[in-house]
Every structure is written in structure tokens, then in C-alpha cells.
Amino acid sequence: MKASLYIANWGKVARVVTIVLCVLIIGVVCLHSLEEIHYLKSFYPSMFSVEETFYASGVEFFKVLIISLPLYVIIRICLAFLGRSRKAR
């Protein structure tokens, strides 16, 4: 009985760690996209107007969305399993 509780607790810890890692990855991807726009705007100011920067930010938004959507799904699955484990008590 104690071994199964010990394994169950490690499963919860693994799920929480997975959620934290996914959130960190999403944050890093967002910061990278922000820095990419900043780089383009600061090093090529004559080539980028405000309108082009707006469109570049739209492209970066969709890149972040495509990259982070699977991570949101993983977070949701982990939260569902954590919720079920709480109800099982």
C-alpha cells in the first residue's frame, strides 16, 4: 500500500514539473519572438515601417500560437489527471 502511494505521489510531482516546464517553454518562445521583432526593428530601421512591424508581430503571434498549442494541450491533460487524482482520495 505504501509503495503505491509513493508512486502516486511521484506521478503528481512529475505532472506538476511537466506543467511548470511547459509554462517556462511558452515564456521563452514568447520572449524569443519579442526579441526577434526588436532585433529587426533596431538593426533595420529604414526597412521596417510601423505597419510592417505590425505585420511582423502578427506573424510572430501565429508562430508562438503554433508552437505553444501542443504545450497548452499537455498542460490541460496534466491538470485533468491532477484533478482526477484529487477526486480519487
C-alpha positions as CSV (number, residue, x, y, z in Angstrom):
1,M,0.0,0.0,0.0
2,K,2.8,2.4,0.9
3,A,4.6,1.7,-2.4
4,S,1.5,2.6,-4.4
5,L,1.1,5.9,-2.6
6,Y,4.8,6.6,-3.1
7,I,4.4,6.0,-6.8
8,A,1.2,8.1,-7.0
9,N,3.0,11.0,-5.3
10,W,5.8,10.8,-7.8
11,G,3.2,10.9,-10.6
12,K,1.8,14.1,-9.2
13,V,5.2,15.6,-8.9
14,A,6.0,14.6,-12.5
15,R,2.8,16.2,-13.7
16,V,3.5,19.5,-11.8
17,V,7.0,19.6,-13.1
18,T,5.7,19.0,-16.6
19,I,3.3,21.9,-16.2
20,V,6.0,24.2,-15.0
21,L,8.3,23.2,-17.8
22,C,5.6,23.8,-20.4
23,V,4.9,27.3,-19.0
24,L,8.6,28.1,-19.0
25,I,8.9,27.0,-22.6
26,I,6.0,29.1,-23.6
27,G,7.5,32.1,-21.9
28,V,10.9,31.5,-23.6
29,V,9.2,31.2,-27.0
30,C,7.3,34.5,-26.4
31,L,10.4,36.3,-25.3
32,H,12.3,35.0,-28.3
33,S,9.6,36.3,-30.7
34,L,9.7,39.6,-29.0
35,E,13.4,39.9,-29.2
36,E,13.3,38.9,-32.9
37,I,10.9,41.8,-33.7
38,H,13.1,44.1,-31.6
39,Y,16.2,43.0,-33.5
40,L,14.6,43.6,-36.9
41,K,13.3,47.0,-35.8
42,S,16.5,48.2,-34.3
43,F,19.0,46.9,-36.8
44,Y,16.9,47.6,-39.9
45,P,15.0,50.7,-39.0
46,S,14.9,52.1,-42.5
47,M,13.4,48.9,-43.9
48,F,10.7,48.5,-41.3
49,S,7.9,50.9,-41.1
50,V,5.3,50.8,-38.2
51,E,2.9,48.9,-40.5
52,E,5.5,46.3,-41.4
53,T,6.4,45.9,-37.7
54,F,2.7,45.3,-37.0
55,Y,2.5,42.6,-39.7
56,A,5.7,41.0,-38.4
57,S,4.3,40.9,-34.9
58,G,1.2,39.2,-36.3
59,V,3.4,36.6,-38.0
60,E,5.3,36.1,-34.7
61,F,2.0,35.7,-32.8
62,F,1.0,32.9,-35.1
63,K,4.4,31.3,-34.7
64,V,4.0,31.4,-31.0
65,L,0.5,30.1,-31.2
66,I,1.5,27.1,-33.4
67,I,4.5,26.3,-31.1
68,S,2.6,26.7,-27.8
69,L,-0.7,25.0,-28.7
70,P,0.6,21.4,-28.1
71,L,2.1,22.7,-24.8
72,Y,-1.3,24.0,-23.8
73,V,-2.8,20.6,-24.6
74,I,-0.1,18.9,-22.4
75,I,-0.8,21.3,-19.6
76,R,-4.6,20.6,-19.9
77,I,-4.0,16.9,-19.8
78,C,-1.8,17.1,-16.7
79,L,-4.3,19.3,-15.0
80,A,-7.1,16.8,-15.8
81,F,-5.0,14.0,-14.3
82,L,-4.2,16.0,-11.2
83,G,-7.9,16.8,-10.8
84,R,-8.8,13.1,-11.1
85,S,-6.2,12.1,-8.5
86,R,-7.6,14.6,-6.1
87,K,-11.2,13.2,-6.6
88,A,-9.9,9.6,-6.1
89,R,-9.0,10.4,-2.5
